[in-house]
Amino acid sequence: MGVGRIEGRVVFVPETIPGDLARVRLVHLKERLGYGEVVKLFRESSDRKKRSCPQAFVCGGCQLQHMDYAAQLRWKRQRVADAMERIGRLNLEVLPVLGMEHPYHYRNKAQLPLGKSQGELIMGFFQKGSHTIVDLDTCEIQHPLITKLALVLKNALKELSIEPYDEINHVGVLRHAVIRVSFSEEKLMLALVTRTHDFPGMNELIGRLTGEVPELVSVAHNVNPAVTNVILGRQTKVIWGEPYLMDSIGHLQYAISPGSFFQVNPKQTEVLYDLVQEKMQLDGRETILDLYCGAGTIGLYLASQARTVIGVETFAAAVEDARYNARLNNIQNAQFHQGKAEDWLPKLLHQHGPIEGVILDPPRKGCERSLLETLVKAEIPAIVYVSCNPATLARDLDYLASGGYKVGQIQPVDMFP
């Protein structure tokens, strides 16, 4: 998204990049900022390239596909640097972004909403900023096996006359198809999300899918009867095949259940985890806290280098996944607790004595202030902060710096080319 200024306002213009010269129509103005749309492009930036997917701007999945990949990485680095300076008031070294050699077909998961258009079943992705479904048969950033299963599924649903969900009238059956793929084993897991417990045609559908897609090893049924934007409901049951999809990151195997949190870019996840391991500088004698640990993937990755790893996660299902993955990899020096990180941190500091290092991997909203306050008071020697949001990272680093911590280099990793 390009940025310009008019009459003191910052104006954001989708589908442009730095270096473009364009005539822009203002479509929405606020007191200090506005949004515009391109009327005519007079001069293209040298960093602009032709989009390889005609739906790139429509579905919202590849908003930078019109920008050369090297330029994307420079732009992302600058976004991080700007956040550190403006929000965190920190003058830090932001290193060049670690990108991918082949930034395509890297996603291991697709969440595909279903609906109807002109009486025909459609399945794809939501249009950017709306719940209008863009009917897609291919995607350049997801693993090809996901595309293969999605096409067979869509055709089978049409032929079996299985009704897709209508979110306006809250009728119909099938809401979403969630497809996961194991990069290491090239196997697939499918979760079918329905409005009702009753799923007419389910057995015929499974027979069709397993007959045409031999890579499919697990099918789950999730029921979500609520009027909501949340994809998965509370009830999930594996109705055919294996209970887990197995995948690996580096030296570890992970069991992935239908509702598991697992990074969608496994190749860059290994880059990220190796970086965390490098920055922690472990020698095998440390007790490490993995806060906001999810399914324990980072903590387990570091367990062979530490004396003890202790993870904390809010969601009970993720904690169970973490414990299962510890057993799967015969890791005996890791333990996981369910609850809020800010509540558990004081207990763990009291129970386990000196803590040599903490890994922070919070959601987009960043860390709770009370947790940061506890860290500052405890004077933990080393903190590695993994963030998916430069703005809240900058805010939290500002607080830690004001509490006496010296903030080192920022190393961005491109998880979503």
Secondary structure, DSSP 8 states (H G I E B T S, - for coil): -EEEEETTEEEEETT--TT-EEEEEEEEE-SSEEEEEEEEEEE--TTB---S-TTHHHHSS-TTTTB-HHHHHHHHHHHHHHHHHHTS-----B---B--SS-SS-B-EEEEEEEEETTEEEEEEE-TTS--EEE-S--TTB-HHHHHHHHHHHHHHHHTT--B-BTTTTB-SEEEEEEEEETTTTEEEEEEEESSS--TTHHHHHHHHHHH-TTEEEEEEEE--SSSS-S--SEEEEEEE-S-EEEEETTEEEEE-TT----S-HHHHHHHHHHHHHHHT--S--EEEEET-TTTHHHHHHGGGSSEEEEEES-HHHHHHHHHHHHHTT--SEEEEES-HHHHHHHHHHHH----EEEE---TT---HHHHHHHHHHT-SEEEE--S-HHHHHHHHHHHHHTT-----B--B-S--
